[in-house]
Amino acid sequence: MGSIFIEPSTHTLSDLLSMLGNGVYLLDHMGGQTSGENFTFGAQYGYVVKNGQLGEIVRDINMSGNLYQR
């Protein structure tokens, strides 16, 4: 994974959260790395998103996964 480019749009944060549905909205990244199809990165804090709505805050987050698996 090299770079990700996101085109500007007119979507609001509420629109994007609604499209997300359930997930995690992360803020203040702390770096990351990739190794082939695997990745890991950290964030200072974020919010759990449920049904498109911001939920509880989470702190000191490390996320990892595989680009090709859900």
Secondary structure, 3 states (H helix, E strand, C coil): CCCCCCCCCCCCHHHHHHHHCCEEEEEEEEEEEEECCEEEEEEEEEEEEECCEEEEEEEEEEEEEECCCC
